[in-house]
Amino acid sequence: MSLRVVVMGVSGCGKSTLGRVLASALGARFVDADDLHPAENIAKMAAGQPLDDADRVPWLDRCAAALAAGPVVLACSALKRRYRDRLRVAAPDLRLIHLAAPQTLLAGRLVARTGHFMPAGLLASQFAALEVPDGEGALVLDAMAPLEAQLATALRALV
């Protein structure tokens, strides 16, 4: 089986940053789930409206297809257990890395971030939706730790 990893967490936790360097270190393809959102989802989020479960269905299907074509590291919020279970249908061997940090610290990151459709005002809705992976074998990393430390810990856990 090929390696399939989801780097998950709320917006601003560093999923894409860690995902890119992790994919490079593993010789895997990197996919950012933000790039898989239908245009309607992006417009809704950019307007400050949180996505609901129905909005996420086509996006999760695209994420699952990306995982099925592993080896891949997917940066994906994967906020709810049922979303992760849906991804596991395409990738039963899925490995999870959850980047966790307090909402107040991530809010500062989002306010400083430019060029992204996700406004800082939606962070609270992501924390409200987040179901922390429990019993799913997820590696939990401190999103505020240096990238090099995150990468080293992830590599030790995956290889």
C-alpha positions in Angstrom: 0.0 0.0 0.0 1.2 3.5 -0.7 1.5 6.1 2.0 -1.5 8.3 2.4 -1.4 11.1 5.0 -3.8 13.8 5.9 -2.4 16.8 7.8 -5.5 18.2 9.5 -6.7 21.0 11.6 -8.5 24.3 11.6 -7.6 27.1 9.3 -4.3 28.8 10.0 -2.7 25.9 11.9 -0.1 25.3 9.2 -1.5 22.3 7.3 -0.2 23.4 3.9 3.2 24.4 5.2 3.8 21.1 7.0 2.2 19.1 4.2 4.5 20.5 1.5 7.7 19.8 3.4 6.5 16.4 4.6 5.5 15.3 1.1 8.9 16.4 -0.2 10.7 14.5 2.5 8.6 11.4 1.8 8.8 11.6 -2.0 5.1 11.9 -2.1 2.8 14.2 -4.0 1.3 17.2 -2.1 -2.3 18.2 -2.5 -3.9 21.2 -0.8 -7.6 20.5 -0.2 -8.2 24.2 -0.5 -7.6 23.8 -4.2 -10.3 21.1 -4.4 -13.2 23.2 -3.2 -15.9 24.0 -5.7 -16.1 27.7 -6.6 -19.4 27.9 -4.7 -17.7 26.9 -1.5 -14.9 29.4 -1.9 -17.4 32.2 -2.6 -19.4 31.2 0.5 -16.4 31.2 2.8 -15.0 34.4 1.3 -18.4 36.0 2.1 -17.9 35.0 5.7 -20.4 32.1 5.7 -19.3 28.8 7.1 -19.7 25.6 5.0 -22.3 23.1 6.1 -22.0 19.3 5.7 -23.9 19.4 2.4 -21.4 22.0 1.0 -18.5 19.7 2.0 -19.7 16.5 0.2 -18.3 17.3 -3.3 -15.1 18.6 -1.8 -14.7 15.5 0.4 -15.2 13.4 -2.7 -12.4 15.2 -4.5 -10.2 14.8 -1.4 -10.9 11.1 -1.3 -10.0 10.8 -5.0 -6.7 12.5 -4.3 -6.0 10.1 -1.5 -6.9 7.1 -3.6 -4.1 8.1 -6.0 -1.4 7.9 -3.3 1.4 8.2 -2.2 0.1 11.6 -1.2 0.1 14.1 1.6 -3.2 16.0 1.7 -3.6 19.2 3.7 -7.2 19.1 4.7 -9.2 20.4 7.6 -11.0 17.1 8.1 -12.8 18.6 11.0 -15.3 15.9 11.8 -15.0 12.2 12.4 -17.5 11.4 9.6 -15.4 13.4 7.1 -12.3 11.4 8.1 -14.3 8.2 7.8 -15.4 9.2 4.3 -11.7 9.8 3.4 -10.9 6.3 4.8 -13.2 4.7 2.4 -10.8 5.7 -0.4 -7.7 5.3 1.8 -8.2 2.6 4.5 -4.5 3.0 5.5 -4.9 6.7 6.0 -2.5 8.3 8.5 -3.6 11.5 10.4 -1.5 14.3 11.7 -3.5 16.8 13.7 -2.0 20.3 14.1 -3.5 21.7 17.2 -3.2 25.2 18.8 -5.4 27.5 20.8 -7.9 29.6 18.9 -6.4 32.9 20.1 -3.0 32.1 18.7 -4.4 30.9 15.3 -6.6 34.0 15.1 -3.5 36.1 15.0 -2.1 34.1 12.2 -5.3 34.4 10.1 -5.4 38.2 10.6 -1.9 38.4 9.3 -2.4 36.1 6.4 -3.0 37.6 3.0 -4.3 36.2 -0.3 -6.5 33.5 1.2 -10.3 33.2 0.8 -10.8 32.0 4.4 -11.5 35.1 6.7 -10.4 35.1 10.3 -14.1 35.5 11.3 -14.8 31.9 10.4 -12.2 30.4 12.7 -14.7 30.1 15.6 -17.0 28.1 13.4 -14.2 25.7 12.6 -13.3 25.2 16.3 -17.0 24.6 16.9 -17.1 21.9 14.2 -13.8 20.3 15.2 -14.1 16.8 16.5 -10.6 16.1 17.8 -9.4 12.7 16.5 -9.8 10.3 19.4 -9.1 6.6 18.9 -8.1 7.2 15.3 -4.4 6.8 15.8 -3.7 10.5 14.9 -0.4 12.0 15.6 -1.1 15.3 17.4 1.5 18.1 16.9 1.7 21.5 18.4 0.9 23.9 15.5 3.0 26.6 17.1 6.1 24.5 17.3 8.9 25.2 14.8 8.3 23.6 11.4 11.6 21.6 11.7 10.4 20.0 14.9 7.0 19.2 13.5 8.6 17.6 10.4 11.0 15.5 12.4 8.3 14.2 14.7 6.0 13.4 11.7 8.8 11.6 9.9 9.6 9.5 13.0 6.0 8.5 13.3 5.5 7.7 9.6 8.6 5.8 8.6 
